[in-house]
Structures are given as structure tokens and as C-alpha cells.
Amino acid sequence: MEKYEVYQNEPVMFHNRAFSCIGTGRMDLALHKEYLDQLALVQKKIGFDYIRGHGLFCKDMAIYQEFITPDGSVKEEYNFTYLDMVMDAYQDLKIRPFIELGFMPEQMASGEETVFYWKGNITPPADYDKWARLVQNTLRHLMQRYGENEVLLWPIEVWNEPNLPGFWKDADRQEYFHLYEVTAKAVKEVDERLLVGGPAICGVDDVSWLQDFLDYVKEKKMKNTKKLIIMALIVSILIALVNINISNAADNAKIVLSADKTQISAGDKVVVTVKVTSISGVEEGIIGLSGTLSYDNTKFENVTLAALNNWDKPEYNAENGKFVTLKGDYVKSDEAVFTISLTAKSDVKLGDTKIELTDLQVSDINAEYEVANSNLSIKVLEKKQEQQPNTNTNTNTNTNTNTNTNTNTNTNTNTNTNNNNNSTSKNNNTPANSTTVKNTVVSNKNDNTTSKGKLPKTGLSGNILIVGGIALLLIGVFCLVKYNRYKGI
């Protein structure tokens, strides 16, 4: 059972699993035009991935028949005409079947107990070998008609809600466990890659049912599901961490940051645009983006996030920097997602600083995908001062003792000598306003003072991850060898 931890005031990515699978009534409804018209409308408006219905082996689908030969023996016959019509309709509407193996064909049933007005038989098979052959012949036909690669994507479920007496006679656990064992073996004999599971229980003694089922699986040396899943998850997560921390590579998408300016001074506002590009590893497209915003809070204030291109306004937690945003449509090409606005503080220190997005994940309707961190450098410079006007007025007064007074207003310094009567004319250059003009030049000097606000370090040491990965991989190989002994179950 998965466990999720949700913290107060922290945004959480919401996965709407309702879009994954839609439930229907009995499968033969898809033989009727009115039903298909409604399903087509649902697919157009919503677009589900899978559809799950009851009664695959019931009388209306006419798959299984028995008849007596002239020599008195019983012959089994399979007719997949209606099944093909239903599956073809699903294919045309681009929806895949979630195959529920049930209910019991009347001619194979061990009893007469039924459910619903269309009388789905809920009893175990009178002959488990016949049941196994029915399952195998059905799956082989589907793989032959629709292709192995397609059918391998169809989940297979053994029965429906056997913990309810209305769907499985007396809700008999041990009888269902035997049905599951026979059915799972039959499925894996067709192709071990087929996805088979159960029980699909519903709300009555579910904990004890699951515990007894797991104990039965362990006792019969079937697939040790719990250990294999845990090991697979550990190895997968470890490999993902190694890829992220060591190679810093991301095949799913890239997040790119750009700013309207890369040099700022105290009081300036910078707007950073967050853009998703190179979308390749997310087949259906991206509908969500989450991560952590990091910046030096000794340099910036008034940080706000604003959505672009019909994305939802990002939910942002200023305390830990976490953010998340969603979009109603799939994004398959480069697109700007949101902007980050930051204002440089009045007492900001000079030098380079980074705005960084870490712990980045993009998501489609089913899963989240790790992408590489992204950052942008901003240079903080000394604020420019306004230049004062130059009002230098030089008055050159040349006085001549020979009663000649010459007044010259020149911007240049002149020394005029008059030889008449041997009197020297003095050039008295005295500015009317003695003003010193300073041309302020922006300093490019970096302030190397270390700020108390440091960007957080993310990830683990690459060497530790490699060593741990090798160790866990060896354990995984050991588990895989054990698994192969019982993979037919």
C-alpha cells in the first residue's frame, strides 16, 4: 500500500487517476449502436485510457460452448465473433480494454448462483482445466488479432470483488486463491510478459483478505511481489539519482531560464521567464511542473510568480521555495510556463548571484518525470548617479594701460600682450562659477563578501550512489534468479 505524506502549506501535485480507466456494465453493451455513440461522446470530451466491464465469459458474449459428439464425448468450442466486434469498437475509439476474467460460463459452472438481471454466474468452475484452456485460448486469439505489443498493454484481472458473496459464491477465500493460482499460471504460459493481477476486492474485510492472499502466494512460492517491487523501486530510484546527480542529464524535457536583464542595481526589478523545452521522454505531453525556487534572500525581495500561456497560477511556498503549476491541455512543444519577478534590495551587495530551480519534475496524466536543474546568473552593479550639467563660464578680461579695454569672452585661456606704451595687458581668466564636475562611471568591481543566505545543496555524492547502486543491483539479480524459478505462476 502506498503512503503519501502531505505537509501543511506545501503544494502537492494532484494526479487525477479518474482519467485512466472508466467502468462500464457488461461487455456486450458495446454491440449496441446507442451505447457506442455515448462512449464516443465520452471519449471525445474526456478521453479515457482503459475501459473495464463485466461478463466477458457470460452467455451474451457466446464465447464458450460445449456439445456432445456422436461418440458421446464432450467437445469444447470457442466463438470470438462478438468479442472481436467489442474490441474493434474499443480500438476505433482509442480506448484499451482492462480485461476482467469472469463470470463463469453456464456450461462450465459448478453451481447456479448468479448476479444481476442478466445472470452472471458467480460459482467456481466445475473443471479448472477447462477454465484454464478458456483463458488461454481467449488471450491467444486476442494477441493474434491485435498483436502482441498491443495486448501486452492490456491489464488482466482475475474475477471481480471475490470478497463479496454477491460476486463470488460464499466469498470463499481459499477457493478464490485456487482460482487465481490456476488462472495466473495459464496467463503466464501464454506469454510471461502479460500483466495479470488480483484480487479486485471492495471494502469488506479487505485487510484480512489481502493478508491471507499474500500468505497464500508466499506459501505456493508464487511471485514474491512485495520484495521484487521494493527492490525494483530502489534500483530504479538509485539509477535515476545517479543520472540526475552525476550526468545531470534529462531525456524527458528541459527547463530553461531567461531574464529581461542580467545586470541590475539596487531597487531594480528583474523578470525571469521559465520555459519548458526539448520534450521527448513524455509521450502524451506535459500537464504539470513542480520544483524548488532558490535565490539569495539578502539580495532580493518582493518575489512573485505569474502564469503564462493558460497555465494555472503557480502555487508557491515562500518559506521553502516549493512551487507547482498545472495546465488543462497537454504541452508537447516548447512553451513558456510562468515568470518570476524579483526586486533588488536597497542595500544589495555587489557581485554575481544565481536564481536556481531544483528538484524539478514534469508530469503527464499518469506519472512524474525528473528533469535537470536550471539556473541563471545575475550581476549586481553599483547604482548609476545622475550627471550634473556642466556650467563652466570663463570670462577673460584683458585690461590695457593704454586706455584700451578689450573684453573677450572665450572658452579657451588666452594671454594677450599689448606692446603699446610698453604696458602689458593681463589676461585674467576667472570662472564665474567654480564648479567641479564628476563623471560617474559604473563600477565593475565585485563584492566578494559572503552572504548568509546560501543556495541549498541538492543530491548525494556520485561515488556513494555508484557503490550503492552496484550493491543493490547485485541483490536485484539474486531476486531475479529466484523469481525466474516461479515466473510461470
Backbone torsions as a table, in degrees:
resi	resn	phi	psi	omega
1	MET	NA	128.5	179.8
2	GLU	-74.5	143.9	178.3
3	LYS	-122.1	129.0	-179.4
4	TYR	-115.0	136.5	175.7
5	GLU	-109.2	125.8	-179.5
6	VAL	-120.1	127.6	-177.4
7	TYR	-104.8	146.4	-178.8
8	GLN	-61.5	138.7	176.9
9	ASN	66.5	14.1	178.0
10	GLU	-111.7	124.0	-178.5
11	PRO	-65.6	144.7	-178.2
12	VAL	-129.0	134.7	176.8
13	MET	-69.5	128.4	-179.1
14	PHE	-101.1	123.4	177.5
15	HIS	-103.0	114.3	-178.3
16	ASN	-85.6	91.5	-177.5
17	ARG	-71.7	-12.0	-179.9
18	ALA	-60.9	-27.7	-179.3
19	PHE	-76.6	-10.7	-175.1
20	SER	-75.4	-44.8	-173.7
21	CYS	-143.9	140.0	176.1
22	ILE	-115.5	138.9	177.2
23	GLY	-91.4	146.6	178.2
24	THR	-128.9	-175.8	176.8
25	GLY	-82.5	-127.8	176.7
26	ARG	-82.5	154.4	-171.4
27	MET	-66.1	-31.3	-174.5
28	ASP	-70.1	-4.9	174.1
29	LEU	-60.1	-28.9	-178.9
30	ALA	-71.7	0.1	174.1
31	LEU	-87.2	-2.3	-176.4
32	HIS	-109.7	136.5	-176.5
33	LYS	-61.7	-42.9	-177.6
34	GLU	-59.1	-41.6	179.4
35	TYR	-64.6	-45.3	-178.5
36	LEU	-64.9	-34.7	176.8
37	ASP	-62.4	-41.2	179.6
38	GLN	-69.3	-40.9	178.6
39	LEU	-64.9	-37.0	177.2
40	ALA	-62.8	-39.6	178.2
41	LEU	-65.1	-42.9	178.9
42	VAL	-62.0	-43.2	179.4
43	GLN	-64.6	-37.6	179.9
44	LYS	-67.3	-40.4	-176.3
45	LYS	-81.9	-34.0	-173.8
46	ILE	-117.9	-57.1	179.3
47	GLY	84.0	74.9	178.4
48	PHE	-80.3	158.3	177.9
49	ASP	-86.5	-40.4	-174.5
50	TYR	-133.3	158.6	174.5
51	ILE	-133.3	134.0	-175.8
52	ARG	-122.7	124.0	-179.5
53	GLY	-133.4	162.9	-179.7
54	HIS	-91.3	168.2	165.9
55	GLY	76.7	31.4	178.5
56	LEU	-56.9	-41.2	-175.5
57	PHE	-104.1	18.0	179.5
58	CYS	-80.3	171.7	-172.5
59	LYS	-60.2	-37.2	-176.8
60	ASP	-62.7	-29.2	179.1
61	MET	-83.5	-17.5	172.0
62	ALA	54.1	36.6	-179.3
63	ILE	-78.2	-42.2	-172.8
64	TYR	-111.1	131.7	175.9
65	GLN	-139.0	150.7	172.6
66	GLU	-126.5	143.5	173.2
67	PHE	-145.0	158.5	-176.7
68	ILE	-92.8	126.4	177.8
69	THR	-79.4	163.5	179.4
70	PRO	-55.3	-28.6	-179.9
71	ASP	-85.0	2.5	175.6
72	GLY	92.2	-1.4	178.9
73	SER	-83.6	159.4	179.9
74	VAL	-95.6	127.4	179.5
75	LYS	-112.7	134.6	178.5
76	GLU	-93.5	140.6	-179.1
77	GLU	-136.5	141.0	-179.1
78	TYR	-120.9	134.7	179.5
79	ASN	-128.9	113.9	-174.2
80	PHE	-105.6	19.0	-177.5
81	THR	-60.0	-53.6	-179.3
82	TYR	-67.1	-37.6	178.3
83	LEU	-59.8	-42.8	179.2
84	ASP	-63.6	-39.8	-179.9
85	MET	-63.2	-41.1	179.2
86	VAL	-66.7	-47.8	-177.9
87	MET	-66.7	-36.3	176.5
88	ASP	-62.6	-39.8	178.5
89	ALA	-64.3	-41.2	176.9
90	TYR	-61.3	-44.3	-179.5
91	GLN	-61.0	-41.7	-179.9
92	ASP	-62.9	-31.4	-178.7
93	LEU	-93.0	6.4	177.1
94	LYS	57.5	47.3	174.4
95	ILE	-133.7	136.7	-176.2
96	ARG	-97.9	148.8	178.5
97	PRO	-78.5	139.6	167.7
98	PHE	-101.3	98.4	-166.1
99	ILE	-76.2	120.8	173.7
100	GLU	-103.4	116.3	-178.8
101	LEU	-81.7	99.2	-178.4
102	GLY	169.5	175.6	-14.1
103	PHE	-80.5	-161.7	-174.8
104	MET	-87.1	129.7	174.8
105	PRO	-57.6	140.5	-175.7
106	GLU	-56.4	-42.3	-176.1
107	GLN	-73.7	-8.8	179.5
108	MET	-109.6	-10.4	-171.7
109	ALA	-72.2	151.0	177.4
110	SER	-92.4	-7.6	-179.8
111	GLY	-152.3	-173.9	-175.2
112	GLU	-114.5	3.5	-179.7
113	GLU	-65.3	134.4	-178.0
114	THR	-134.0	169.8	176.3
115	VAL	-133.7	150.3	180.0
116	PHE	69.8	165.7	-178.8
117	TYR	-70.1	-21.2	179.7
118	TRP	-91.3	8.6	166.4
119	LYS	59.2	62.9	171.3
120	GLY	-77.3	122.4	-175.8
121	ASN	-75.5	129.4	-173.1
122	ILE	-109.6	15.2	-177.8
123	THR	-94.7	158.4	176.9
124	PRO	-66.0	164.9	177.7
125	PRO	-71.8	145.8	175.1
126	ALA	-72.4	-25.6	-179.9
127	ASP	-135.9	109.1	-176.9
128	TYR	-68.2	-26.9	177.4
129	ASP	-66.5	-40.7	176.8
130	LYS	-62.7	-40.9	178.3
131	TRP	-61.4	-44.5	-180.0
132	ALA	-62.3	-40.9	179.4
133	ARG	-66.0	-38.6	177.2
134	LEU	-60.0	-47.2	179.4
135	VAL	-61.0	-46.6	-176.2
136	GLN	-67.5	-43.8	-180.0
137	ASN	-64.3	-35.4	178.2
138	THR	-65.7	-46.2	-178.5
139	LEU	-67.8	-40.5	178.8
140	ARG	-62.4	-40.2	178.4
141	HIS	-62.7	-44.0	-179.3
142	LEU	-62.8	-41.1	-179.3
143	MET	-68.9	-34.2	178.6
144	GLN	-70.1	-38.2	-175.7
145	ARG	-80.8	-40.6	-172.7
146	TYR	-108.9	-4.4	176.4
147	GLY	94.5	143.5	-177.9
148	GLU	-61.5	-46.4	-175.4
149	ASN	-61.4	-31.7	179.2
150	GLU	-76.0	-49.5	-175.3
151	VAL	-67.6	-26.7	176.9
152	LEU	-63.9	-16.1	178.0
153	LEU	-90.3	-3.0	-177.0
154	TRP	-93.7	117.0	176.0
155	PRO	-66.1	144.7	-179.9
156	ILE	-121.2	127.7	-174.4
157	GLU	-120.0	131.8	-179.3
158	VAL	-86.8	102.3	176.5
159	TRP	70.8	-176.0	-178.8
160	ASN	-133.5	119.9	172.4
161	GLU	46.5	59.8	-178.1
162	PRO	-69.7	-9.8	177.1
163	ASN	-79.4	-2.9	176.6
164	LEU	-106.2	126.3	-178.8
165	PRO	-62.1	-19.6	177.3
166	GLY	-72.3	-18.5	-178.6
167	PHE	-114.2	-16.1	178.4
168	TRP	-145.3	124.9	-171.0
169	LYS	-50.0	120.7	178.0
170	ASP	60.4	10.8	-176.2
171	ALA	48.9	41.8	-175.5
172	ASP	-71.0	110.3	-176.0
173	ARG	-65.6	-51.9	-175.0
174	GLN	-62.0	-36.2	177.9
175	GLU	-66.9	-39.6	177.7
176	TYR	-67.1	-41.7	180.0
177	PHE	-58.2	-38.8	177.7
178	HIS	-66.8	-41.5	176.6
179	LEU	-59.1	-44.1	-179.2
180	TYR	-63.0	-44.3	-179.0
181	GLU	-60.4	-48.7	-179.9
182	VAL	-62.0	-43.4	-176.2
183	THR	-68.7	-44.9	-179.3
184	ALA	-61.9	-41.3	177.1
185	LYS	-62.4	-42.5	-179.3
186	ALA	-62.7	-42.5	179.5
187	VAL	-63.4	-47.4	-177.2
188	LYS	-67.8	-25.0	175.9
189	GLU	-70.5	-29.0	175.1
190	VAL	-69.1	-50.7	176.5
191	ASP	-162.7	118.3	-175.8
192	GLU	-64.2	-13.6	179.9
193	ARG	-83.5	-11.2	-179.5
194	LEU	-63.1	143.8	-177.5
195	LEU	-92.4	111.4	-179.4
196	VAL	-127.4	141.6	-178.4
197	GLY	-158.9	177.1	179.4
198	GLY	160.0	177.7	-5.8
199	PRO	-83.6	147.6	177.3
200	ALA	-87.7	76.0	-174.7
201	ILE	-82.6	164.6	-173.3
202	CYS	-144.3	90.1	160.1
203	GLY	67.3	5.8	177.8
204	VAL	-126.6	116.0	-177.6
205	ASP	51.1	36.6	-173.5
206	ASP	-65.2	-38.3	-177.8
207	VAL	-65.2	-49.0	-179.0
208	SER	-66.7	-35.5	176.8
209	TRP	-60.2	-49.3	-178.6
210	LEU	-64.1	-40.5	-179.8
211	GLN	-64.0	-44.4	178.4
212	ASP	-64.3	-37.9	179.7
213	PHE	-64.6	-44.7	179.0
214	LEU	-64.5	-38.9	177.1
215	ASP	-62.3	-40.0	179.4
216	TYR	-64.6	-43.5	179.0
217	VAL	-60.3	-43.3	-179.6
218	LYS	-65.5	-43.4	-178.5
219	GLU	-62.0	-38.8	-178.8
220	LYS	-84.4	5.0	179.8
221	LYS	56.6	40.5	173.6
222	MET	-81.2	-170.8	-179.4
223	LYS	-58.0	126.3	177.7
224	ASN	-81.0	79.8	-169.2
225	THR	-58.3	-46.8	-173.0
226	LYS	-60.6	-49.0	-177.2
227	LYS	-66.3	-41.6	-178.5
228	LEU	-64.2	-41.2	-179.6
229	ILE	-65.0	-43.2	179.9
230	ILE	-62.1	-45.4	-179.9
231	MET	-64.1	-42.4	-179.9
232	ALA	-62.4	-40.3	179.6
233	LEU	-65.7	-43.0	-179.0
234	ILE	-62.1	-48.0	-179.2
235	VAL	-64.2	-42.2	-179.4
236	SER	-63.6	-45.1	179.4
237	ILE	-63.6	-40.5	-179.9
238	LEU	-62.9	-45.4	178.5
239	ILE	-60.9	-40.7	179.2
240	ALA	-62.9	-41.9	-180.0
241	LEU	-64.9	-41.0	178.1
242	VAL	-61.1	-44.6	179.8
243	ASN	-61.9	-39.9	-176.5
244	ILE	-73.8	-44.9	-171.9
245	ASN	-82.9	-32.1	-175.4
246	ILE	-93.7	-56.8	-177.0
247	SER	-86.5	-18.8	-178.1
248	ASN	53.4	31.3	-178.2
249	ALA	-97.2	149.8	177.4
250	ALA	-142.9	116.0	-179.0
251	ASP	-89.9	-8.8	-174.4
252	ASN	-82.0	-46.7	-178.7
253	ALA	-171.4	171.0	175.6
254	LYS	-128.3	144.8	174.7
255	ILE	-109.9	122.8	-175.7
256	VAL	-116.7	136.5	177.9
257	LEU	-108.5	138.2	173.8
258	SER	-140.2	150.2	-176.6
259	ALA	-125.0	152.7	177.4
260	ASP	-72.4	-17.0	174.2
261	LYS	-155.2	146.1	-179.8
262	THR	-112.6	-1.7	174.9
263	GLN	-128.6	124.8	-177.1
264	ILE	-136.1	166.9	175.3
265	SER	-129.9	176.8	-179.1
266	ALA	-53.4	132.5	177.9
267	GLY	87.0	-9.8	-179.0
268	ASP	-76.4	150.7	177.1
269	LYS	-108.6	133.0	177.1
270	VAL	-119.3	137.5	-179.8
271	VAL	-114.4	119.4	-179.5
272	VAL	-103.7	129.2	178.2
273	THR	-99.6	129.3	178.8
274	VAL	-100.8	121.7	-174.9
275	LYS	-127.4	138.2	175.2
276	VAL	-98.3	131.1	-177.2
277	THR	-137.0	173.6	173.2
278	SER	50.9	47.4	179.9
279	ILE	-76.2	112.0	-177.8
280	SER	-136.4	-32.0	-175.1
281	GLY	-90.9	-0.9	179.4
282	VAL	-112.5	103.5	-167.4
283	GLU	-62.3	-48.3	-172.8
284	GLU	-84.5	-15.5	-178.0
285	GLY	115.3	166.0	-174.5
286	ILE	-99.4	135.8	174.5
287	ILE	-124.8	-1.3	-178.5
288	GLY	-149.3	151.4	176.6
289	LEU	-143.4	130.8	178.7
290	SER	-140.2	162.0	179.5
291	GLY	170.0	-162.6	-178.7
292	THR	-128.5	127.8	177.5
293	LEU	-92.3	126.8	178.6
294	SER	-122.8	137.0	175.8
295	TYR	-158.8	165.6	-179.5
296	ASP	-82.8	107.9	-176.4
297	ASN	-75.7	-2.3	171.8
298	THR	-84.2	-11.6	-178.7
299	LYS	-108.7	-29.6	-173.2
300	PHE	-122.4	154.3	174.8
301	GLU	-147.3	176.1	178.3
302	ASN	52.8	53.4	-178.1
303	VAL	-86.5	124.4	179.5
304	THR	-134.8	151.8	178.3
305	LEU	-117.9	137.8	-179.0
306	ALA	-134.9	139.2	-175.0
307	ALA	-79.2	154.5	175.7
308	LEU	-130.6	157.0	170.7
309	ASN	51.8	43.9	175.0
310	ASN	67.4	15.7	169.5
311	TRP	-73.7	153.1	174.6
312	ASP	-66.2	149.5	175.7
313	LYS	-59.1	126.9	-176.7
314	PRO	-59.9	134.3	171.0
315	GLU	-82.6	121.6	-171.1
316	TYR	-128.8	127.7	176.5
317	ASN	-101.9	106.9	-175.1
318	ALA	-66.4	-22.5	-177.1
319	GLU	-72.9	-43.4	-178.5
320	ASN	-112.7	-1.7	176.0
321	GLY	80.9	1.5	-176.7
322	LYS	-75.3	142.4	178.9
323	PHE	-140.4	158.3	175.0
324	VAL	-154.0	141.5	177.5
325	THR	-144.5	149.4	-177.6
326	LEU	-128.7	162.2	175.3
327	LYS	-138.8	144.7	-176.6
328	GLY	-73.2	-22.8	-178.2
329	ASP	-109.7	156.3	176.0
330	TYR	-73.9	135.4	177.0
331	VAL	-106.5	117.2	-177.0
332	LYS	-115.8	-6.4	179.5
333	SER	-130.6	172.5	-176.9
334	ASP	-56.0	135.4	-178.6
335	GLU	-158.5	139.4	173.3
336	ALA	-74.8	133.7	-173.3
337	VAL	-102.2	-51.2	179.5
338	PHE	-159.8	170.3	177.5
339	THR	-116.5	154.2	175.2
340	ILE	-120.3	119.3	179.0
341	SER	-104.6	128.3	179.9
342	LEU	-132.0	143.0	178.6
343	THR	-115.8	129.3	179.0
344	ALA	-70.3	134.4	-178.6
345	LYS	-67.4	158.8	-177.8
346	SER	-67.2	-27.8	-179.5
347	ASP	-106.1	28.0	-175.9
348	VAL	-61.3	140.2	178.4
349	LYS	-84.6	148.4	-178.7
350	LEU	-75.1	155.5	177.1
351	GLY	128.4	-179.0	180.0
352	ASP	-84.0	147.0	175.6
353	THR	-145.0	158.3	-176.9
354	LYS	-117.4	144.2	167.0
355	ILE	-112.0	123.3	-168.7
356	GLU	-133.9	142.3	172.7
357	LEU	-113.2	122.3	-179.0
358	THR	-123.8	175.1	179.8
359	ASP	52.9	36.3	-173.3
360	LEU	-74.4	137.0	175.1
361	GLN	-140.8	136.7	168.6
362	VAL	-108.8	157.4	-176.5
363	SER	-141.4	149.2	168.0
364	ASP	-107.6	-159.3	-174.3
365	ILE	-72.4	-20.1	-173.0
366	ASN	-111.9	-26.9	-170.5
367	ALA	-153.5	169.0	174.9
368	GLU	-108.9	149.0	-177.0
369	TYR	-130.9	131.1	178.9
370	GLU	-71.5	141.5	172.3
371	VAL	-132.1	162.0	-175.4
372	ALA	-69.3	151.7	175.9
373	ASN	-64.4	159.9	179.9
374	SER	-139.6	143.3	179.8
375	ASN	-145.9	164.9	-178.0
376	LEU	-143.0	133.9	-179.8
377	SER	-96.1	136.5	176.9
378	ILE	-123.4	134.9	178.4
379	LYS	-102.2	127.4	178.2
380	VAL	-98.9	121.4	-176.9
381	LEU	-114.0	166.5	176.7
382	GLU	-66.0	138.7	-178.0
383	LYS	-67.0	134.8	179.1
384	LYS	-70.1	138.9	175.2
385	GLN	-98.8	147.3	179.4
386	GLU	-71.7	133.5	-177.7
387	GLN	-79.9	129.6	179.2
388	GLN	-77.7	149.4	-179.3
389	PRO	-68.1	144.0	-180.0
390	ASN	-87.4	111.1	-175.9
391	THR	-118.2	47.3	179.1
392	ASN	-80.8	116.3	176.1
393	THR	-119.3	113.7	-178.9
394	ASN	-99.6	123.7	177.4
395	THR	-107.2	113.5	179.8
396	ASN	-96.5	110.8	-179.2
397	THR	-107.9	111.5	179.8
398	ASN	-103.6	110.2	-179.2
399	THR	-102.6	128.6	-178.1
400	ASN	-111.0	131.7	-178.9
401	THR	-68.5	-14.0	179.3
402	ASN	-88.6	48.2	175.4
403	THR	48.9	16.1	175.7
404	ASN	-105.1	121.4	179.5
405	THR	-113.4	117.3	179.4
406	ASN	-111.4	122.3	178.5
407	THR	-110.3	112.4	-179.8
408	ASN	-114.8	124.9	175.3
409	THR	-101.5	102.9	-175.4
410	ASN	-122.3	147.7	174.5
411	THR	-84.1	-11.1	178.7
412	ASN	-107.2	155.4	178.8
413	THR	-81.6	121.3	-178.4
414	ASN	-121.5	141.4	173.7
415	THR	-117.6	108.4	-177.2
416	ASN	-105.3	127.7	179.2
417	THR	-115.9	124.9	178.7
418	ASN	-106.3	119.8	-175.9
419	ASN	-84.8	-1.3	-179.4
420	ASN	-70.0	128.2	-177.6
421	ASN	58.0	24.0	177.4
422	ASN	51.6	28.6	177.2
423	SER	-98.9	133.3	-178.2
424	THR	-91.7	126.9	176.4
425	SER	-87.5	124.6	-178.6
426	LYS	-95.2	132.6	177.5
427	ASN	-93.7	105.6	-176.6
428	ASN	-100.7	99.4	-178.7
429	ASN	-97.2	99.9	179.3
430	THR	-124.5	116.8	179.6
431	PRO	-63.2	139.8	178.1
432	ALA	-65.1	-42.6	176.7
433	ASN	-120.7	116.9	179.9
434	SER	-85.9	93.6	-175.5
435	THR	-118.9	130.5	176.8
436	THR	-97.7	122.7	-177.8
437	VAL	-101.3	130.8	177.3
438	LYS	-112.2	124.7	173.4
439	ASN	-90.9	114.1	-176.4
440	THR	-82.4	123.9	-180.0
441	VAL	-109.7	133.5	179.9
442	VAL	-65.4	127.5	-178.5
443	SER	-82.5	137.1	176.5
444	ASN	-101.2	13.7	-178.4
445	LYS	-73.7	132.9	-179.8
446	ASN	-88.9	137.4	174.1
447	ASP	-87.9	112.9	-175.2
448	ASN	-90.0	14.0	179.2
449	THR	-67.9	129.8	-179.1
450	THR	-77.1	126.7	178.8
451	SER	-81.6	150.6	177.7
452	LYS	-68.9	-27.7	-179.1
453	GLY	-84.1	105.9	-179.2
454	LYS	-105.1	147.6	175.3
455	LEU	-69.3	139.6	-178.1
456	PRO	-70.6	145.3	174.6
457	LYS	-88.1	135.7	-179.0
458	THR	-118.7	155.3	175.7
459	GLY	86.0	171.6	179.3
460	LEU	-111.2	170.6	177.7
461	SER	-62.7	134.7	-179.5
462	GLY	-61.2	-39.8	-179.6
463	ASN	-63.2	-41.0	178.8
464	ILE	-62.1	-42.2	-179.3
465	LEU	-65.0	-38.9	-179.1
466	ILE	-64.7	-49.3	180.0
467	VAL	-60.7	-46.5	178.7
468	GLY	-62.9	-38.3	179.8
469	GLY	-63.3	-42.7	178.9
470	ILE	-62.7	-43.3	179.9
471	ALA	-61.7	-47.2	-178.9
472	LEU	-69.5	-30.3	177.9
473	LEU	-65.6	-39.8	176.5
474	LEU	-62.2	-41.0	176.9
475	ILE	-63.6	-41.1	178.9
476	GLY	-61.7	-39.7	178.0
477	VAL	-63.7	-40.8	178.4
478	PHE	-60.8	-44.5	179.1
479	CYS	-64.9	-36.2	-179.5
480	LEU	-65.9	-38.5	177.2
481	VAL	-61.7	-44.1	177.5
482	LYS	-62.5	-40.2	-178.5
483	TYR	-63.4	-39.8	-176.8
484	ASN	-63.2	-23.4	178.4
485	ARG	-67.3	-28.1	-174.8
486	TYR	-123.1	19.8	-175.5
487	LYS	-67.6	-16.7	178.8
488	GLY	-74.4	-11.2	-177.5
489	ILE	-89.1	NA	NA
